[in-house]
Amino acid sequence: MSLIAPRRSTRVLHVGDVKIGGENPIVVQSMTTADTRDAAATLRQVHELADAGCEIVRVAVPDRKAAAALPDIVPHSPVPLIADIHFEHTLALKALDAGIQGLRLNPGNIRKPEDVREVVARAKERQVPIRIGVNFGSVAPMPEEFVDEMAERGATQVDLRAEWLVRSALGHIRILEDLDFGLTKVSLKAFELPVLFEAYRRFAALPNDYPLHLGVTEAGTPKSGSVRSAAGIGTLLALGIGDTIRVSLTTNPVEEVFVAYEILKSLELRQKGAVMIACPTCGRVEVDLFTLANQVDDFLATVTEPIRVAVMGCVVNGPGESRDADVGLAAGNGKGVIFRKGKIVRTVAETDMLVALKDEIQMVIDERKNGLVEDESNRYQPSRPSVRLTPV
Ligand code: SF4
């Protein structure tokens, strides 16, 4: 029995031409770090992200100048864009008028109900989804009655924080439901993974089918942030929770896309690009495997087709892993045996290993291009009827 739980059932939303939820592939998102007021710089970064495989890009819209730049950005973007807006409803209206494909906005943070109504009506008219995003670092302070209520129930600090995230999200959701708006996606982010897990688990257990966006907020610098994101996002995905993901790293956002796909590939939820199995080497290794593995890795970074490649240092584990991969190398004693699709195809000297591996990888890619691969994007599940989550 697989320990990866079946995916939570959700309604399907369309952010531009990208389908979210249902049985559609889990979507990789990122966010630009460029100043949105600089349309050229923002577009350049959106293109870099799209080239790396990012499927939806969020852009911050903090002020009127940023909103005014959207007509120069949105129509030229290669992927759907989401405008990240706080407090100011006119920015959301401008983003919608510019053709934005999604909004990230908490309606409870807009002061006047009539302003919320205007934004929601226009989003509905244009079929633009809204993501409600609550983040433990920025949710409203917990009222005393809530803390007392949870204390009476014997709640731990994790329960308390997670439940407050869920209730905060429900408050925003209720506003959209009261306006008969159901194109809603939800995120409940936290830095502490136990709180993150508990918040998503609690929300997913409620009777609702809203798609969920996953992320570990302010995860950190590339090394620690990637590990924290892999543990956080990976665990939730393994529980069957999550329809879109964003890895938040303090670096060039293109790195976020790479890490996101590595998480999805590790769980075998997406197959975009290459997967490389490389042994860590040990006292048995008889070739310069570090150099070879890094050279193969660099080559595979240019490959977009799904392919599994093994680069192994000796005959102990080498043949097994290599046979199991699309292309594999079991090295030993200054030479290496190359496998393709489980069969030995040649034995080469150490100096020829890289070229031989590239040749074999290219052969498999050419076969794939000739139509032997399932296109993930073809899988589609029609939208389910909406279910009201909060009481009327
Ligand atoms: S495959 Fe061989 S060289 Fe690599 S770690 Fe295993 S035993 Fe060591």
Residues whose N, C-alpha, C, O or C-beta is under 5 A from the ligand:
A	BS01	SF4	C279 P280 T281 C282 R284 V285 M312 G313 C314 V316 N317 G318
